[in-house]
Structures are given as C-alpha cells and as structure tokens.
Amino acid sequence: MMATLYGVGIGPGDPELLTLKAARIVGAVPVVAYFCKAGRPGHARTIAAPHLNPAAAHLRLEYPFTIEVPVGDPRYLIEIGRFYDAAAEQVGAELDQGRDVAVICEGDPFFYGSFMYLYDRLRDRFPTEVIPGITGMGGCWTRAGSPITHGDDVLTVLPGTLGAEAMAARLAGADAAVIMKVGRNLPKIRAALQDAGLLTRAIYVERGTMADEAIRPLAAVEGDDAPYFALILVPGRQRPR
Ligand SMILES: C[S@@+](CC[C@H](N)C(=O)[O-])C[C@H]1O[C@@H](n2cnc3c(N)ncnc32)[C@H](O)[C@@H]1O
C-alpha cells in the first residue's frame, strides 16, 4: 500500500472549527507537515495543536523569506520555486518510506494556500486526498456579524498584494468584497476603498475566531501596518425583498 498525502484544511483559527474529518486525520497520521516562518512555531501547527497525534513526527517547511523579497522581484519566483521543489522532496521522502503525511493548512487548502504547490508536484506520484476547511474569510464575516452577500450580490475577493490600479479597478462597482493579505498593504487598500466609495462600509478583522481577535471599522484603524492574519470585509448591501 502506498502512503497517502493529505492536504488538511484546519479552519480559520478557533481549534473547534476543524471538520470531524480533519481532526480524525491529523489525530492519526505519523507525520504532520506545515509551512512556517523560520524560528516561529507555525500558525497551522498552533491552530491544530489540540488535535495532533502526540506521537507524530513534525516536518517543518520553513519559508526562505516571507515579506523580505517582494513578489515582483525576479528572484522571488526562482527562489520560491526552488523552496517548493525541496519541500516536495522532503514530503515525498516520508511518503516513499510508507508514512502518511498530513500537510495542515490554515483555512481551506485550495484557497490561496501554499499546499497547492506541493499538490502540483506530488499528486501524480502518491495517492492524495484534500480535506476542505472553513476559510479565514468565512470565520471573519461570521465573527464580525456581517452577512457578506445577499440576493444577486457578486463577491469580489482580492489579494492585498495587487497593484494599486488593479485593486481600484476591481473594487469599482463591487457589490461586496474581501481583501486578503493585508499586512503592509494597508495604506494602498485604504486608498483604493476610499476611491471606490467603500471605505465607510469596510470592516477590519485581525486574527478572526482566535482568542486575540480584533474587529473594527477600517476607518477607525490607525497606522499603516497590519499583521499577517488580517483581512478586510466589505459586506454587500442588504436589499429589501
Ligand atoms: C495565504 S492566505 C491563506 C488563506 C487560507 N487558505 C483561507 O482559506 O483562508 C493568508 C491570508 O488569509 C487571511 N486570513 C486567513 N485566516 C484569517 C483569520 N483568521 N483572520 C484574518 N485573516 C485571515 C489573511 O488575509 C492572510 O493574510
């Protein structure tokens, strides 16, 4: 029997927001793998900790950089490609030894998740199963008490890393929006929302569903920087029915 690669969505942060299937798999596999920043415990590991098989080996897949090399820098694609090749080799070596590996992923693995780059490299070599997770944005709009789309509203989801012009163009005319990857992109996002006339509807959510979450109107957020786990919600307008 060949070992299986699992991509396991572990939800937005609250450890009770894992699916039963995710909890069963991470509680049983001999190897748990996760992407993380060098020297940090890893967000996914922290979220899933109460559910992990205590005897599992941990495979840390440490990013060579996070925000130090900008996405537009030609080095970025080359170096990040090499990193994912090496990570796939590490995970593949465990699978070759007959050990199932669960790659735990914040939110849903197929939604802006690094797991997808392992999936692309390994799915033809090993049996692979992906367990969907509650997305970060779903956790955030629930905690904010802000239904996001009504009726025929169209939801626009944008990464905060988009250029200012592209972001403004996508926001113009948007019914409802979610802007991910806020971090140091906060001033650009604020400006684009202001231009689109959406600033007054925008809600800032930091670490949604986690013990230290913070939720407030974006207009009340001071400063030009935000943590990694932050996103902006622009709820659709509730139309009378
Ligand atoms: C690389 S993406 C991963 C998204 C994830 N796969 C998902 O399904 O939500 C990371 C971004 O998701 C957003 N995010 C995920 N979970 C969040 C949470 N609990 N609170 C706020 N933002 C979150 C942040 O914008 C963060 O920069």
Ligand as a Chemical Component Dictionary entry (heavy atoms), coordinates in Angstrom:
data_LIG
# 
_chem_comp.id                   LIG 
_chem_comp.type                 NON-POLYMER 
_chem_comp.pdbx_formal_charge   0 
_chem_comp.three_letter_code    LIG 
# 
loop_
_chem_comp_atom.comp_id 
_chem_comp_atom.atom_id 
_chem_comp_atom.alt_atom_id 
_chem_comp_atom.type_symbol 
_chem_comp_atom.charge 
_chem_comp_atom.model_Cartn_x 
_chem_comp_atom.model_Cartn_y 
_chem_comp_atom.model_Cartn_z 
_chem_comp_atom.pdbx_ordinal 
LIG C1  C1  C 0  -2.085 32.755 2.288  1  
LIG S1  S1  S 1  -3.712 33.242 2.664  2  
LIG C2  C2  C 0  -4.408 31.715 3.179  3  
LIG C3  C3  C 0  -5.897 31.689 3.164  4  
LIG C4  C4  C 0  -6.500 30.412 3.734  5  
LIG N1  N1  N 0  -6.123 29.262 2.953  6  
LIG C5  C5  C 0  -8.011 30.504 3.849  7  
LIG O1  O1  O 0  -8.716 29.604 3.384  8  
LIG O2  O2  O -1 -8.479 31.469 4.441  9  
LIG C6  C6  C 0  -3.470 34.072 4.182  10 
LIG C7  C7  C 0  -4.402 35.254 4.358  11 
LIG O3  O3  O 0  -5.675 34.799 4.757  12 
LIG C8  C8  C 0  -6.296 35.755 5.583  13 
LIG N2  N2  N 0  -6.737 35.069 6.802  14 
LIG C9  C9  C 0  -6.801 33.742 6.973  15 
LIG N3  N3  N 0  -7.314 33.433 8.169  16 
LIG C10 C10 C 0  -7.592 34.612 8.795  17 
LIG C11 C11 C 0  -8.148 34.959 10.074 18 
LIG N4  N4  N 0  -8.491 34.015 10.936 19 
LIG N5  N5  N 0  -8.291 36.259 10.373 20 
LIG C12 C12 C 0  -7.932 37.221 9.487  21 
LIG N6  N6  N 0  -7.387 36.942 8.268  22 
LIG C13 C13 C 0  -7.234 35.662 7.915  23 
LIG C14 C14 C 0  -5.284 36.859 5.855  24 
LIG O4  O4  O 0  -5.575 37.921 4.991  25 
LIG C15 C15 C 0  -3.974 36.182 5.465  26 
LIG O5  O5  O 0  -3.020 37.126 5.000  27 
# 
loop_
_chem_comp_bond.comp_id 
_chem_comp_bond.atom_id_1 
_chem_comp_bond.atom_id_2 
_chem_comp_bond.value_order 
_chem_comp_bond.pdbx_ordinal 
LIG C1  S1  SING 1  
LIG S1  C2  SING 2  
LIG S1  C6  SING 3  
LIG C2  C3  SING 4  
LIG C3  C4  SING 5  
LIG C4  N1  SING 6  
LIG C4  C5  SING 7  
LIG C5  O1  DOUB 8  
LIG C5  O2  SING 9  
LIG C6  C7  SING 10 
LIG C7  O3  SING 11 
LIG C7  C15 SING 12 
LIG O3  C8  SING 13 
LIG C8  N2  SING 14 
LIG C8  C14 SING 15 
LIG N2  C9  SING 16 
LIG N2  C13 SING 17 
LIG C9  N3  DOUB 18 
LIG N3  C10 SING 19 
LIG C10 C11 SING 20 
LIG C10 C13 DOUB 21 
LIG C11 N4  SING 22 
LIG C11 N5  DOUB 23 
LIG N5  C12 SING 24 
LIG C12 N6  DOUB 25 
LIG N6  C13 SING 26 
LIG C14 O4  SING 27 
LIG C14 C15 SING 28 
LIG C15 O5  SING 29 
# 
